Structure formats: C-alpha cells, structure tokens
Amino acid sequence: MSVSEQLKILCVKLDISVAELARLFGRSPQAFSQKMKRESFTVNELKEIAEVAGCKYVGSFELPNGEKVEY
C-alpha cells in the first residue's frame, strides 16, 4: 500500500478531508496533494503528520526471523 493510500485511509478514519490534514500539517492542500502524487514524504514528515493527527507513525523493516529494524 502506498503512503498516499495510507494517508487517505487515515483521513477517512479521522473523519477529515485530505485538505484539512494538509492544513493541520502546515501545508497548502495543493502542495500536500503534489507530495501525495509524487510519493515524496520523508519519514520525518510522516512522523509530523501523525503527531498533528493525534496518532503515531511507526516505520520498520521486519526480518524473516520476526526481528524489526525501526527508526
């Protein structure tokens, strides 16, 4: 699942529009939309988005043995 799809699902679950999420994040809806189209969010940006949305972003790699490499 792409980051853009995840952000859209987040908005549905929070009952807000993508434009509203963009404004909470301090970006214009147009600039946010362009980042979604390009899939160009950094890990730090995703963490910031999660913070303003009142949730937590957890990114990790999971090895075959179940061990996770998180940042």
CHARMM internal coordinates of N, CA and C (Angstrom, degrees):
IC EDIT
DIST 1 N 1 CA 1.4451
DIST 1 CA 1 C 1.5329
ANGL 1 N 1 CA 1 C 107.83
DIST 1 C 2 N 1.3040
ANGL 1 CA 1 C 2 N 116.42
DIHE 1 N 1 CA 1 C 2 N 134.84
DIST 2 N 2 CA 1.4624
ANGL 1 C 2 N 2 CA 120.74
DIHE 1 CA 1 C 2 N 2 CA -178.69
DIST 2 CA 2 C 1.5253
ANGL 2 N 2 CA 2 C 111.05
DIHE 1 C 2 N 2 CA 2 C -76.25
DIST 2 C 3 N 1.3193
ANGL 2 CA 2 C 3 N 115.72
DIHE 2 N 2 CA 2 C 3 N 162.54
DIST 3 N 3 CA 1.4650
ANGL 2 C 3 N 3 CA 121.15
DIHE 2 CA 2 C 3 N 3 CA 177.13
DIST 3 CA 3 C 1.5254
ANGL 3 N 3 CA 3 C 109.79
DIHE 2 C 3 N 3 CA 3 C -61.49
DIST 3 C 4 N 1.3144
ANGL 3 CA 3 C 4 N 117.30
DIHE 3 N 3 CA 3 C 4 N -40.64
DIST 4 N 4 CA 1.4681
ANGL 3 C 4 N 4 CA 120.65
DIHE 3 CA 3 C 4 N 4 CA 179.37
DIST 4 CA 4 C 1.5209
ANGL 4 N 4 CA 4 C 111.26
DIHE 3 C 4 N 4 CA 4 C -60.56
DIST 4 C 5 N 1.3182
ANGL 4 CA 4 C 5 N 116.72
DIHE 4 N 4 CA 4 C 5 N -42.21
DIST 5 N 5 CA 1.4668
ANGL 4 C 5 N 5 CA 120.27
DIHE 4 CA 4 C 5 N 5 CA 177.50
DIST 5 CA 5 C 1.5258
ANGL 5 N 5 CA 5 C 110.51
DIHE 4 C 5 N 5 CA 5 C -63.70
DIST 5 C 6 N 1.3231
ANGL 5 CA 5 C 6 N 116.18
DIHE 5 N 5 CA 5 C 6 N -40.96
DIST 6 N 6 CA 1.4637
ANGL 5 C 6 N 6 CA 120.04
DIHE 5 CA 5 C 6 N 6 CA 178.40
DIST 6 CA 6 C 1.5264
ANGL 6 N 6 CA 6 C 110.86
DIHE 5 C 6 N 6 CA 6 C -62.49
DIST 6 C 7 N 1.3337
ANGL 6 CA 6 C 7 N 116.82
DIHE 6 N 6 CA 6 C 7 N -41.91
DIST 7 N 7 CA 1.4654
ANGL 6 C 7 N 7 CA 120.56
DIHE 6 CA 6 C 7 N 7 CA 179.64
DIST 7 CA 7 C 1.5282
ANGL 7 N 7 CA 7 C 111.15
DIHE 6 C 7 N 7 CA 7 C -65.22
DIST 7 C 8 N 1.3195
ANGL 7 CA 7 C 8 N 116.88
DIHE 7 N 7 CA 7 C 8 N -38.64
DIST 8 N 8 CA 1.4698
ANGL 7 C 8 N 8 CA 120.01
DIHE 7 CA 7 C 8 N 8 CA 177.94
DIST 8 CA 8 C 1.5269
ANGL 8 N 8 CA 8 C 110.85
DIHE 7 C 8 N 8 CA 8 C -64.92
DIST 8 C 9 N 1.3190
ANGL 8 CA 8 C 9 N 116.83
DIHE 8 N 8 CA 8 C 9 N -41.61
DIST 9 N 9 CA 1.4667
ANGL 8 C 9 N 9 CA 120.77
DIHE 8 CA 8 C 9 N 9 CA 177.91
DIST 9 CA 9 C 1.5248
ANGL 9 N 9 CA 9 C 110.10
DIHE 8 C 9 N 9 CA 9 C -64.94
DIST 9 C 10 N 1.3319
ANGL 9 CA 9 C 10 N 116.69
DIHE 9 N 9 CA 9 C 10 N -40.85
DIST 10 N 10 CA 1.4596
ANGL 9 C 10 N 10 CA 120.86
DIHE 9 CA 9 C 10 N 10 CA 176.77
DIST 10 CA 10 C 1.5269
ANGL 10 N 10 CA 10 C 110.41
DIHE 9 C 10 N 10 CA 10 C -57.03
DIST 10 C 11 N 1.3232
ANGL 10 CA 10 C 11 N 116.36
DIHE 10 N 10 CA 10 C 11 N -45.12
DIST 11 N 11 CA 1.4677
ANGL 10 C 11 N 11 CA 120.53
DIHE 10 CA 10 C 11 N 11 CA 179.53
DIST 11 CA 11 C 1.5261
ANGL 11 N 11 CA 11 C 111.47
DIHE 10 C 11 N 11 CA 11 C -61.77
DIST 11 C 12 N 1.3180
ANGL 11 CA 11 C 12 N 117.01
DIHE 11 N 11 CA 11 C 12 N -42.39
DIST 12 N 12 CA 1.4719
ANGL 11 C 12 N 12 CA 120.43
DIHE 11 CA 11 C 12 N 12 CA 178.60
DIST 12 CA 12 C 1.5247
ANGL 12 N 12 CA 12 C 109.84
DIHE 11 C 12 N 12 CA 12 C -61.47
DIST 12 C 13 N 1.3295
ANGL 12 CA 12 C 13 N 116.39
DIHE 12 N 12 CA 12 C 13 N -45.61
DIST 13 N 13 CA 1.4675
ANGL 12 C 13 N 13 CA 120.11
DIHE 12 CA 12 C 13 N 13 CA -178.26
DIST 13 CA 13 C 1.5273
ANGL 13 N 13 CA 13 C 112.13
DIHE 12 C 13 N 13 CA 13 C -66.77
DIST 13 C 14 N 1.3456
ANGL 13 CA 13 C 14 N 116.86
DIHE 13 N 13 CA 13 C 14 N -30.24
DIST 14 N 14 CA 1.4636
ANGL 13 C 14 N 14 CA 121.02
DIHE 13 CA 13 C 14 N 14 CA 178.64
DIST 14 CA 14 C 1.5260
ANGL 14 N 14 CA 14 C 112.26
DIHE 13 C 14 N 14 CA 14 C -88.95
DIST 14 C 15 N 1.3369
ANGL 14 CA 14 C 15 N 115.71
DIHE 14 N 14 CA 14 C 15 N -5.66
DIST 15 N 15 CA 1.4657
ANGL 14 C 15 N 15 CA 122.03
DIHE 14 CA 14 C 15 N 15 CA -178.26
DIST 15 CA 15 C 1.5301
ANGL 15 N 15 CA 15 C 111.91
DIHE 14 C 15 N 15 CA 15 C 58.46
DIST 15 C 16 N 1.3438
ANGL 15 CA 15 C 16 N 114.90
DIHE 15 N 15 CA 15 C 16 N 44.99
DIST 16 N 16 CA 1.4598
ANGL 15 C 16 N 16 CA 121.25
DIHE 15 CA 15 C 16 N 16 CA 174.86
DIST 16 CA 16 C 1.5240
ANGL 16 N 16 CA 16 C 108.31
DIHE 15 C 16 N 16 CA 16 C -131.31
DIST 16 C 17 N 1.3152
ANGL 16 CA 16 C 17 N 115.90
DIHE 16 N 16 CA 16 C 17 N 161.67
DIST 17 N 17 CA 1.4630
ANGL 16 C 17 N 17 CA 119.98
DIHE 16 CA 16 C 17 N 17 CA 177.33
DIST 17 CA 17 C 1.5282
ANGL 17 N 17 CA 17 C 109.42
DIHE 16 C 17 N 17 CA 17 C -84.97
DIST 17 C 18 N 1.3118
ANGL 17 CA 17 C 18 N 115.76
DIHE 17 N 17 CA 17 C 18 N 163.10
DIST 18 N 18 CA 1.4619
ANGL 17 C 18 N 18 CA 120.72
DIHE 17 CA 17 C 18 N 18 CA 175.60
DIST 18 CA 18 C 1.5272
ANGL 18 N 18 CA 18 C 108.93
DIHE 17 C 18 N 18 CA 18 C -62.49
DIST 18 C 19 N 1.3323
ANGL 18 CA 18 C 19 N 117.03
DIHE 18 N 18 CA 18 C 19 N -37.32
DIST 19 N 19 CA 1.4687
ANGL 18 C 19 N 19 CA 120.99
DIHE 18 CA 18 C 19 N 19 CA 178.30
DIST 19 CA 19 C 1.5245
ANGL 19 N 19 CA 19 C 110.76
DIHE 18 C 19 N 19 CA 19 C -61.92
DIST 19 C 20 N 1.3236
ANGL 19 CA 19 C 20 N 116.89
DIHE 19 N 19 CA 19 C 20 N -40.00
DIST 20 N 20 CA 1.4631
ANGL 19 C 20 N 20 CA 120.37
DIHE 19 CA 19 C 20 N 20 CA 178.56
DIST 20 CA 20 C 1.5264
ANGL 20 N 20 CA 20 C 110.87
DIHE 19 C 20 N 20 CA 20 C -66.43
DIST 20 C 21 N 1.3225
ANGL 20 CA 20 C 21 N 116.63
DIHE 20 N 20 CA 20 C 21 N -40.73
DIST 21 N 21 CA 1.4628
ANGL 20 C 21 N 21 CA 120.15
DIHE 20 CA 20 C 21 N 21 CA 176.54
DIST 21 CA 21 C 1.5257
ANGL 21 N 21 CA 21 C 109.87
DIHE 20 C 21 N 21 CA 21 C -61.32
DIST 21 C 22 N 1.3215
ANGL 21 CA 21 C 22 N 116.58
DIHE 21 N 21 CA 21 C 22 N -42.06
DIST 22 N 22 CA 1.4659
ANGL 21 C 22 N 22 CA 120.96
DIHE 21 CA 21 C 22 N 22 CA 178.32
DIST 22 CA 22 C 1.5206
ANGL 22 N 22 CA 22 C 110.65
DIHE 21 C 22 N 22 CA 22 C -58.21
DIST 22 C 23 N 1.3238
ANGL 22 CA 22 C 23 N 116.84
DIHE 22 N 22 CA 22 C 23 N -46.35
DIST 23 N 23 CA 1.4643
ANGL 22 C 23 N 23 CA 120.47
DIHE 22 CA 22 C 23 N 23 CA -179.63
DIST 23 CA 23 C 1.5316
ANGL 23 N 23 CA 23 C 111.39
DIHE 22 C 23 N 23 CA 23 C -65.16
DIST 23 C 24 N 1.3326
ANGL 23 CA 23 C 24 N 117.55
DIHE 23 N 23 CA 23 C 24 N -39.04
DIST 24 N 24 CA 1.4655
ANGL 23 C 24 N 24 CA 120.56
DIHE 23 CA 23 C 24 N 24 CA 176.13
DIST 24 CA 24 C 1.5272
ANGL 24 N 24 CA 24 C 110.59
DIHE 23 C 24 N 24 CA 24 C -60.60
DIST 24 C 25 N 1.3216
ANGL 24 CA 24 C 25 N 115.51
DIHE 24 N 24 CA 24 C 25 N -34.86
DIST 25 N 25 CA 1.4635
ANGL 24 C 25 N 25 CA 122.94
DIHE 24 CA 24 C 25 N 25 CA -179.33
DIST 25 CA 25 C 1.5319
ANGL 25 N 25 CA 25 C 111.38
DIHE 24 C 25 N 25 CA 25 C -79.19
DIST 25 C 26 N 1.3305
ANGL 25 CA 25 C 26 N 116.85
DIHE 25 N 25 CA 25 C 26 N -9.58
DIST 26 N 26 CA 1.4599
ANGL 25 C 26 N 26 CA 120.68
DIHE 25 CA 25 C 26 N 26 CA 178.69
DIST 26 CA 26 C 1.5104
ANGL 26 N 26 CA 26 C 114.23
DIHE 25 C 26 N 26 CA 26 C 85.83
DIST 26 C 27 N 1.3157
ANGL 26 CA 26 C 27 N 116.62
DIHE 26 N 26 CA 26 C 27 N 22.66
DIST 27 N 27 CA 1.4692
ANGL 26 C 27 N 27 CA 121.77
DIHE 26 CA 26 C 27 N 27 CA 179.11
DIST 27 CA 27 C 1.5187
ANGL 27 N 27 CA 27 C 109.15
DIHE 26 C 27 N 27 CA 27 C -121.56
DIST 27 C 28 N 1.3070
ANGL 27 CA 27 C 28 N 115.61
DIHE 27 N 27 CA 27 C 28 N 157.21
DIST 28 N 28 CA 1.4626
ANGL 27 C 28 N 28 CA 118.73
DIHE 27 CA 27 C 28 N 28 CA 174.25
DIST 28 CA 28 C 1.5264
ANGL 28 N 28 CA 28 C 107.95
DIHE 27 C 28 N 28 CA 28 C -73.40
DIST 28 C 29 N 1.3251
ANGL 28 CA 28 C 29 N 116.99
DIHE 28 N 28 CA 28 C 29 N 150.45
DIST 29 N 29 CA 1.4658
ANGL 28 C 29 N 29 CA 118.91
DIHE 28 CA 28 C 29 N 29 CA 176.95
DIST 29 CA 29 C 1.5296
ANGL 29 N 29 CA 29 C 112.42
DIHE 28 C 29 N 29 CA 29 C -56.40
DIST 29 C 30 N 1.3349
ANGL 29 CA 29 C 30 N 116.75
DIHE 29 N 29 CA 29 C 30 N -34.82
DIST 30 N 30 CA 1.4660
ANGL 29 C 30 N 30 CA 120.21
DIHE 29 CA 29 C 30 N 30 CA -179.44
DIST 30 CA 30 C 1.5297
ANGL 30 N 30 CA 30 C 111.17
DIHE 29 C 30 N 30 CA 30 C -66.32
DIST 30 C 31 N 1.3351
ANGL 30 CA 30 C 31 N 116.48
DIHE 30 N 30 CA 30 C 31 N -46.12
DIST 31 N 31 CA 1.4697
ANGL 30 C 31 N 31 CA 120.06
DIHE 30 CA 30 C 31 N 31 CA -179.85
DIST 31 CA 31 C 1.5291
ANGL 31 N 31 CA 31 C 110.63
DIHE 30 C 31 N 31 CA 31 C -65.33
DIST 31 C 32 N 1.3257
ANGL 31 CA 31 C 32 N 116.42
DIHE 31 N 31 CA 31 C 32 N -40.06
DIST 32 N 32 CA 1.4648
ANGL 31 C 32 N 32 CA 121.51
DIHE 31 CA 31 C 32 N 32 CA 179.34
DIST 32 CA 32 C 1.5279
ANGL 32 N 32 CA 32 C 109.94
DIHE 31 C 32 N 32 CA 32 C -63.72
DIST 32 C 33 N 1.3227
ANGL 32 CA 32 C 33 N 116.06
DIHE 32 N 32 CA 32 C 33 N -42.84
DIST 33 N 33 CA 1.4628
ANGL 32 C 33 N 33 CA 121.35
DIHE 32 CA 32 C 33 N 33 CA 179.11
DIST 33 CA 33 C 1.5292
ANGL 33 N 33 CA 33 C 110.96
DIHE 32 C 33 N 33 CA 33 C -61.30
DIST 33 C 34 N 1.3285
ANGL 33 CA 33 C 34 N 116.54
DIHE 33 N 33 CA 33 C 34 N -40.78
DIST 34 N 34 CA 1.4653
ANGL 33 C 34 N 34 CA 120.00
DIHE 33 CA 33 C 34 N 34 CA 178.72
DIST 34 CA 34 C 1.5314
ANGL 34 N 34 CA 34 C 111.06
DIHE 33 C 34 N 34 CA 34 C -64.07
DIST 34 C 35 N 1.3385
ANGL 34 CA 34 C 35 N 116.68
DIHE 34 N 34 CA 34 C 35 N -41.10
DIST 35 N 35 CA 1.4684
ANGL 34 C 35 N 35 CA 119.74
DIHE 34 CA 34 C 35 N 35 CA 177.40
DIST 35 CA 35 C 1.5239
ANGL 35 N 35 CA 35 C 110.44
DIHE 34 C 35 N 35 CA 35 C -63.72
DIST 35 C 36 N 1.3345
ANGL 35 CA 35 C 36 N 116.49
DIHE 35 N 35 CA 35 C 36 N -36.38
DIST 36 N 36 CA 1.4647
ANGL 35 C 36 N 36 CA 119.72
DIHE 35 CA 35 C 36 N 36 CA 177.73
DIST 36 CA 36 C 1.5235
ANGL 36 N 36 CA 36 C 110.37
DIHE 35 C 36 N 36 CA 36 C -65.75
DIST 36 C 37 N 1.3213
ANGL 36 CA 36 C 37 N 117.10
DIHE 36 N 36 CA 36 C 37 N -43.03
DIST 37 N 37 CA 1.4693
ANGL 36 C 37 N 37 CA 120.46
DIHE 36 CA 36 C 37 N 37 CA -179.93
DIST 37 CA 37 C 1.5212
ANGL 37 N 37 CA 37 C 111.41
DIHE 36 C 37 N 37 CA 37 C -63.35
DIST 37 C 38 N 1.3356
ANGL 37 CA 37 C 38 N 116.40
DIHE 37 N 37 CA 37 C 38 N -38.39
DIST 38 N 38 CA 1.4672
ANGL 37 C 38 N 38 CA 121.06
DIHE 37 CA 37 C 38 N 38 CA -178.38
DIST 38 CA 38 C 1.5233
ANGL 38 N 38 CA 38 C 112.86
DIHE 37 C 38 N 38 CA 38 C -85.69
DIST 38 C 39 N 1.3570
ANGL 38 CA 38 C 39 N 116.44
DIHE 38 N 38 CA 38 C 39 N -8.69
DIST 39 N 39 CA 1.4687
ANGL 38 C 39 N 39 CA 120.23
DIHE 38 CA 38 C 39 N 39 CA -175.88
DIST 39 CA 39 C 1.5255
ANGL 39 N 39 CA 39 C 109.61
DIHE 38 C 39 N 39 CA 39 C 54.18
DIST 39 C 40 N 1.3308
ANGL 39 CA 39 C 40 N 116.59
DIHE 39 N 39 CA 39 C 40 N 47.97
DIST 40 N 40 CA 1.4647
ANGL 39 C 40 N 40 CA 120.13
DIHE 39 CA 39 C 40 N 40 CA -172.09
DIST 40 CA 40 C 1.5255
ANGL 40 N 40 CA 40 C 114.22
DIHE 39 C 40 N 40 CA 40 C -112.82
DIST 40 C 41 N 1.3185
ANGL 40 CA 40 C 41 N 117.90
DIHE 40 N 40 CA 40 C 41 N 27.77
DIST 41 N 41 CA 1.4560
ANGL 40 C 41 N 41 CA 120.83
DIHE 40 CA 40 C 41 N 41 CA 176.62
DIST 41 CA 41 C 1.5267
ANGL 41 N 41 CA 41 C 109.75
DIHE 40 C 41 N 41 CA 41 C -78.26
DIST 41 C 42 N 1.3245
ANGL 41 CA 41 C 42 N 115.69
DIHE 41 N 41 CA 41 C 42 N 137.46
DIST 42 N 42 CA 1.4623
ANGL 41 C 42 N 42 CA 119.84
DIHE 41 CA 41 C 42 N 42 CA 174.20
DIST 42 CA 42 C 1.5266
ANGL 42 N 42 CA 42 C 108.54
DIHE 41 C 42 N 42 CA 42 C -84.43
DIST 42 C 43 N 1.3131
ANGL 42 CA 42 C 43 N 115.86
DIHE 42 N 42 CA 42 C 43 N 166.10
DIST 43 N 43 CA 1.4635
ANGL 42 C 43 N 43 CA 120.51
DIHE 42 CA 42 C 43 N 43 CA 177.40
DIST 43 CA 43 C 1.5283
ANGL 43 N 43 CA 43 C 109.55
DIHE 42 C 43 N 43 CA 43 C -60.51
DIST 43 C 44 N 1.3301
ANGL 43 CA 43 C 44 N 116.75
DIHE 43 N 43 CA 43 C 44 N -41.87
DIST 44 N 44 CA 1.4655
ANGL 43 C 44 N 44 CA 119.55
DIHE 43 CA 43 C 44 N 44 CA 179.49
DIST 44 CA 44 C 1.5230
ANGL 44 N 44 CA 44 C 111.47
DIHE 43 C 44 N 44 CA 44 C -63.36
DIST 44 C 45 N 1.3326
ANGL 44 CA 44 C 45 N 117.63
DIHE 44 N 44 CA 44 C 45 N -38.68
DIST 45 N 45 CA 1.4647
ANGL 44 C 45 N 45 CA 120.06
DIHE 44 CA 44 C 45 N 45 CA 177.13
DIST 45 CA 45 C 1.5228
ANGL 45 N 45 CA 45 C 111.04
DIHE 44 C 45 N 45 CA 45 C -64.05
DIST 45 C 46 N 1.3133
ANGL 45 CA 45 C 46 N 117.04
DIHE 45 N 45 CA 45 C 46 N -40.74
DIST 46 N 46 CA 1.4655
ANGL 45 C 46 N 46 CA 120.17
DIHE 45 CA 45 C 46 N 46 CA 178.71
DIST 46 CA 46 C 1.5233
ANGL 46 N 46 CA 46 C 110.91
DIHE 45 C 46 N 46 CA 46 C -64.19
DIST 46 C 47 N 1.3243
ANGL 46 CA 46 C 47 N 116.92
DIHE 46 N 46 CA 46 C 47 N -37.62
DIST 47 N 47 CA 1.4631
ANGL 46 C 47 N 47 CA 120.38
DIHE 46 CA 46 C 47 N 47 CA 176.26
DIST 47 CA 47 C 1.5249
ANGL 47 N 47 CA 47 C 110.79
DIHE 46 C 47 N 47 CA 47 C -65.39
DIST 47 C 48 N 1.3439
ANGL 47 CA 47 C 48 N 117.12
DIHE 47 N 47 CA 47 C 48 N -39.78
DIST 48 N 48 CA 1.4657
ANGL 47 C 48 N 48 CA 121.23
DIHE 47 CA 47 C 48 N 48 CA 178.00
DIST 48 CA 48 C 1.5243
ANGL 48 N 48 CA 48 C 110.86
DIHE 47 C 48 N 48 CA 48 C -65.64
DIST 48 C 49 N 1.3251
ANGL 48 CA 48 C 49 N 116.51
DIHE 48 N 48 CA 48 C 49 N -42.00
DIST 49 N 49 CA 1.4655
ANGL 48 C 49 N 49 CA 120.80
DIHE 48 CA 48 C 49 N 49 CA 178.04
DIST 49 CA 49 C 1.5232
ANGL 49 N 49 CA 49 C 109.50
DIHE 48 C 49 N 49 CA 49 C -60.56
DIST 49 C 50 N 1.3152
ANGL 49 CA 49 C 50 N 116.19
DIHE 49 N 49 CA 49 C 50 N -45.27
DIST 50 N 50 CA 1.4645
ANGL 49 C 50 N 50 CA 120.14
DIHE 49 CA 49 C 50 N 50 CA 179.02
DIST 50 CA 50 C 1.5219
ANGL 50 N 50 CA 50 C 110.66
DIHE 49 C 50 N 50 CA 50 C -59.91
DIST 50 C 51 N 1.3170
ANGL 50 CA 50 C 51 N 116.71
DIHE 50 N 50 CA 50 C 51 N -42.56
DIST 51 N 51 CA 1.4682
ANGL 50 C 51 N 51 CA 120.58
DIHE 50 CA 50 C 51 N 51 CA -178.87
DIST 51 CA 51 C 1.5266
ANGL 51 N 51 CA 51 C 111.38
DIHE 50 C 51 N 51 CA 51 C -61.60
DIST 51 C 52 N 1.3430
ANGL 51 CA 51 C 52 N 116.97
DIHE 51 N 51 CA 51 C 52 N -47.06
DIST 52 N 52 CA 1.4743
ANGL 51 C 52 N 52 CA 118.73
DIHE 51 CA 51 C 52 N 52 CA -179.13
DIST 52 CA 52 C 1.5247
ANGL 52 N 52 CA 52 C 111.37
DIHE 51 C 52 N 52 CA 52 C -70.37
DIST 52 C 53 N 1.3365
ANGL 52 CA 52 C 53 N 116.64
DIHE 52 N 52 CA 52 C 53 N -22.03
DIST 53 N 53 CA 1.4676
ANGL 52 C 53 N 53 CA 120.76
DIHE 52 CA 52 C 53 N 53 CA 178.42
DIST 53 CA 53 C 1.5291
ANGL 53 N 53 CA 53 C 111.56
DIHE 52 C 53 N 53 CA 53 C -87.34
DIST 53 C 54 N 1.3285
ANGL 53 CA 53 C 54 N 116.38
DIHE 53 N 53 CA 53 C 54 N -4.47
DIST 54 N 54 CA 1.4572
ANGL 53 C 54 N 54 CA 120.00
DIHE 53 CA 53 C 54 N 54 CA 178.47
DIST 54 CA 54 C 1.5135
ANGL 54 N 54 CA 54 C 114.53
DIHE 53 C 54 N 54 CA 54 C 79.08
DIST 54 C 55 N 1.3274
ANGL 54 CA 54 C 55 N 115.83
DIHE 54 N 54 CA 54 C 55 N 26.88
DIST 55 N 55 CA 1.4594
ANGL 54 C 55 N 55 CA 119.14
DIHE 54 CA 54 C 55 N 55 CA 178.28
DIST 55 CA 55 C 1.5241
ANGL 55 N 55 CA 55 C 109.17
DIHE 54 C 55 N 55 CA 55 C -135.60
DIST 55 C 56 N 1.2992
ANGL 55 CA 55 C 56 N 117.36
DIHE 55 N 55 CA 55 C 56 N -167.56
DIST 56 N 56 CA 1.4601
ANGL 55 C 56 N 56 CA 122.99
DIHE 55 CA 55 C 56 N 56 CA -176.02
DIST 56 CA 56 C 1.5227
ANGL 56 N 56 CA 56 C 109.10
DIHE 55 C 56 N 56 CA 56 C -127.35
DIST 56 C 57 N 1.3446
ANGL 56 CA 56 C 57 N 116.50
DIHE 56 N 56 CA 56 C 57 N 135.49
DIST 57 N 57 CA 1.4580
ANGL 56 C 57 N 57 CA 120.89
DIHE 56 CA 56 C 57 N 57 CA 174.79
DIST 57 CA 57 C 1.5199
ANGL 57 N 57 CA 57 C 107.53
DIHE 56 C 57 N 57 CA 57 C -99.39
DIST 57 C 58 N 1.3145
ANGL 57 CA 57 C 58 N 116.52
DIHE 57 N 57 CA 57 C 58 N 125.84
DIST 58 N 58 CA 1.4574
ANGL 57 C 58 N 58 CA 121.47
DIHE 57 CA 57 C 58 N 58 CA 179.35
DIST 58 CA 58 C 1.5215
ANGL 58 N 58 CA 58 C 107.74
DIHE 57 C 58 N 58 CA 58 C -122.58
DIST 58 C 59 N 1.3085
ANGL 58 CA 58 C 59 N 115.80
DIHE 58 N 58 CA 58 C 59 N 111.30
DIST 59 N 59 CA 1.4598
ANGL 58 C 59 N 59 CA 120.10
DIHE 58 CA 58 C 59 N 59 CA 176.53
DIST 59 CA 59 C 1.5144
ANGL 59 N 59 CA 59 C 108.64
DIHE 58 C 59 N 59 CA 59 C -110.27
DIST 59 C 60 N 1.3075
ANGL 59 CA 59 C 60 N 117.20
DIHE 59 N 59 CA 59 C 60 N 137.18
DIST 60 N 60 CA 1.4611
ANGL 59 C 60 N 60 CA 119.37
DIHE 59 CA 59 C 60 N 60 CA -179.29
DIST 60 CA 60 C 1.5201
ANGL 60 N 60 CA 60 C 110.65
DIHE 59 C 60 N 60 CA 60 C -160.31
DIST 60 C 61 N 1.3141
ANGL 60 CA 60 C 61 N 113.34
DIHE 60 N 60 CA 60 C 61 N 162.51
DIST 61 N 61 CA 1.4630
ANGL 60 C 61 N 61 CA 121.33
DIHE 60 CA 60 C 61 N 61 CA 169.62
DIST 61 CA 61 C 1.5179
ANGL 61 N 61 CA 61 C 105.57
DIHE 60 C 61 N 61 CA 61 C -106.82
DIST 61 C 62 N 1.3138
ANGL 61 CA 61 C 62 N 116.21
DIHE 61 N 61 CA 61 C 62 N 139.42
DIST 62 N 62 CA 1.4619
ANGL 61 C 62 N 62 CA 119.18
DIHE 61 CA 61 C 62 N 62 CA 176.96
DIST 62 CA 62 C 1.5227
ANGL 62 N 62 CA 62 C 108.58
DIHE 61 C 62 N 62 CA 62 C -115.08
DIST 62 C 63 N 1.3251
ANGL 62 CA 62 C 63 N 115.37
DIHE 62 N 62 CA 62 C 63 N 121.34
DIST 63 N 63 CA 1.4572
ANGL 62 C 63 N 63 CA 121.61
DIHE 62 CA 62 C 63 N 63 CA 179.72
DIST 63 CA 63 C 1.5247
ANGL 63 N 63 CA 63 C 109.88
DIHE 62 C 63 N 63 CA 63 C -77.22
DIST 63 C 64 N 1.3370
ANGL 63 CA 63 C 64 N 117.51
DIHE 63 N 63 CA 63 C 64 N 160.70
DIST 64 N 64 CA 1.4615
ANGL 63 C 64 N 64 CA 120.29
DIHE 63 CA 63 C 64 N 64 CA -179.47
DIST 64 CA 64 C 1.5304
ANGL 64 N 64 CA 64 C 113.81
DIHE 63 C 64 N 64 CA 64 C -55.03
DIST 64 C 65 N 1.3448
ANGL 64 CA 64 C 65 N 117.08
DIHE 64 N 64 CA 64 C 65 N -27.83
DIST 65 N 65 CA 1.4668
ANGL 64 C 65 N 65 CA 119.99
DIHE 64 CA 64 C 65 N 65 CA -179.99
DIST 65 CA 65 C 1.5332
ANGL 65 N 65 CA 65 C 112.41
DIHE 64 C 65 N 65 CA 65 C -83.57
DIST 65 C 66 N 1.3347
ANGL 65 CA 65 C 66 N 116.65
DIHE 65 N 65 CA 65 C 66 N 3.01
DIST 66 N 66 CA 1.4579
ANGL 65 C 66 N 66 CA 120.79
DIHE 65 CA 65 C 66 N 66 CA 178.30
DIST 66 CA 66 C 1.5190
ANGL 66 N 66 CA 66 C 114.50
DIHE 65 C 66 N 66 CA 66 C 94.12
DIST 66 C 67 N 1.3280
ANGL 66 CA 66 C 67 N 116.84
DIHE 66 N 66 CA 66 C 67 N -10.84
DIST 67 N 67 CA 1.4668
ANGL 66 C 67 N 67 CA 120.28
DIHE 66 CA 66 C 67 N 67 CA 179.07
DIST 67 CA 67 C 1.5286
ANGL 67 N 67 CA 67 C 109.70
DIHE 66 C 67 N 67 CA 67 C -67.92
DIST 67 C 68 N 1.3401
ANGL 67 CA 67 C 68 N 116.18
DIHE 67 N 67 CA 67 C 68 N 140.74
DIST 68 N 68 CA 1.4611
ANGL 67 C 68 N 68 CA 120.64
DIHE 67 CA 67 C 68 N 68 CA -179.61
DIST 68 CA 68 C 1.5210
ANGL 68 N 68 CA 68 C 110.69
DIHE 67 C 68 N 68 CA 68 C -109.98
DIST 68 C 69 N 1.3207
ANGL 68 CA 68 C 69 N 115.09
DIHE 68 N 68 CA 68 C 69 N 140.11
DIST 69 N 69 CA 1.4543
ANGL 68 C 69 N 69 CA 122.50
DIHE 68 CA 68 C 69 N 69 CA 172.47
DIST 69 CA 69 C 1.5220
ANGL 69 N 69 CA 69 C 105.06
DIHE 68 C 69 N 69 CA 69 C -108.37
DIST 69 C 70 N 1.3375
ANGL 69 CA 69 C 70 N 116.17
DIHE 69 N 69 CA 69 C 70 N 107.14
DIST 70 N 70 CA 1.4624
ANGL 69 C 70 N 70 CA 120.95
DIHE 69 CA 69 C 70 N 70 CA -176.09
DIST 70 CA 70 C 1.5111
ANGL 70 N 70 CA 70 C 110.33
DIHE 69 C 70 N 70 CA 70 C -111.06
DIST 70 C 71 N 1.3168
ANGL 70 CA 70 C 71 N 115.40
DIHE 70 N 70 CA 70 C 71 N 159.14
DIST 71 N 71 CA 1.4623
ANGL 70 C 71 N 71 CA 120.78
DIHE 70 CA 70 C 71 N 71 CA 175.43
DIST 71 CA 71 C 1.4860
ANGL 71 N 71 CA 71 C 109.86
DIHE 70 C 71 N 71 CA 71 C -126.81
END
COOR INIT
IC SEED 1 N 1 CA 1 C
IC BUILD
